[in-house]
Amino acid sequence: MPTKLTLGLGKIHAEAGEIRAFLPAFVSKMSRAFDQVVLEEGYGAELGIAPETYSKSENVHFGEVDEVYQQDVVLVLRYPPQDLLEKMPQGSCLISMCHFPTRPKRREHLKSRGIEAISLDSITDDNGQRMVENLSAVAWNGCEIAFKVLHNIW
């Protein structure tokens, strides 16, 4: 029987107030595909999800951020900061919103560290349409940038 991999689910370490986390049902499904699932301490707390809701499967537990980023596969919705990427071992895999077409240095850095990556924003259907996207957040980001540019020009 093939060896299963381990999965780390990290919190988003970006803007204060940004709340995104996978729900317990998703984590439960992942626990069947991976030998071990490590959730970063406090994962889901911002959404009011009790820790015991996540750890119903015996192979799911909470750990420090270092442990999360030491797993074979790390899944985090927002691309992690540099210091967290440095914790990932060679041969591991990052699954995140990498935005490689607009951030080519990310691909170079991951390659130089021997980290494979699956960019969620690059997953498309048979017609080339993105399958993973948050249109309202993208629209808000675009408006925010437009107003900053307008302010600078004004």
N, C-alpha and C positions, 0 to 999 in steps of 0.2 A: 504494500500500500504506500502511495507517495506521501512524503512528509508535507504537512500543511505549514503555512507561513504564519507569522504573528502580525498583528495589526495594532497600530497606535492611532488613536483619535485625539487630535490636539485642539485646544481652544484657539480662538483667534486673538492674536496679540497685535492688534492694530489700533484703530481709533477707539477711544473710550465710548462705551455705549453701544458698540456694534455687537449684536446678539445673533449668533447663528450656531446651531448645534444639530446633530442628527438625533432623531427621536429614539426612544427605547426599542420600538418595534424594529427599526433598521439595525440597531446594535445587536439585537437578538438574532436577526438573520445573519449578520456578519459573524456572530459567534459560532455558527454552524459551519462556516467556510474557513475559519482560521483556528489554529491551535489555541491561541491566546489573543484577547483583545484588551488593550490597556487604554483606559480613558484618563485624560489629564484631570488631576484633582479639581473639583468644582465644575466638571463638565455638565452642562445642562442646568446648572443652578440659576443662571440668569433668566431662564425660561420657567423657573419654578418647578423643575423636575427633581424629585427626591432621588438621591444617589441609589437607594435600594431598588428603585425601578429599573435602573440600568443593569444591576448586578444579579439579576435572577438566574442567569446562566453561570455555571461554576467556573468557566474559563474567561469571564469578564471581571476585571478589577480596576480600581483607580490607582494611579501612580503619579509620581512627580513628573514634571515636564521632561527631564533627562531620560527617564524610562520610556516615555511615549516615543521620543525621537530615536530610540535605539532599536525599535522594532523593524522587522523586515519590510513592512509597508506602512507608510504614514499617510493618513487621510486627513486633510484639513481644508476647509472650504476656501479660506483666504490664504494666499501665498505667504509662507512664514518668513519672519525676519532672519537676517543672515546668521545671527548667533544661534538660532535654533537649527538651521540647516547644517551648521558645523558639528552638531551632535550626531548627525546621521552617519552610519557606517557605510563604507564602500560596498556597493552591491545592493543597497537597499533601494526602495522605490517610493517616490513622492507622488501622491495623487492630490492635485490642487488646481485652482484657477491660476495657471501659470502665464497666460497671455504672451506666449513666445513670439508671435509676429511683431508685437510692439515692444517686447523686452528681450532682445536677442542675447544680452549678457547673462540672463538667467540660465538659458540653455547651455552657454559656454561654462558657467560656473558649475552647474550640476554635472556636466560631462567631465570637467577637470577633477571633480571629487568622486567620480565613479558612481554617481547616483542616477538611477533611471527615473523617468518622470512620465506621468500620464496627465496631460493638461485637460481638465474637465471642459474648458471653454473651446477646445478643439474637437470635441466629440460631435459628429454631425450625423444626420440621417441620410438616406439614399439620395435626397435632393440637395444635400449640402447645407441644410439648415441646422443651426446649433440646437442641441438637445438639452444643454444645461446652461441656463441663463436667468438672470434676475432683471427683467426689463425695467421695473420701476426704479431699482437702485442705479442702473446704468443711466436712465433718463435724469435722475436727480444729480448724479455726478456731472453729467453734461451741462445741466443748468447751472450748477455751482461754479464750474469752470467759466462758463459764459459770463456770469455775473462778475466774477473776479477780473476777467479781461475787460469787460465794460467799465468796471470801476477804475482800473488802471488807465484806460484810454480817456475816460471822462476827466 
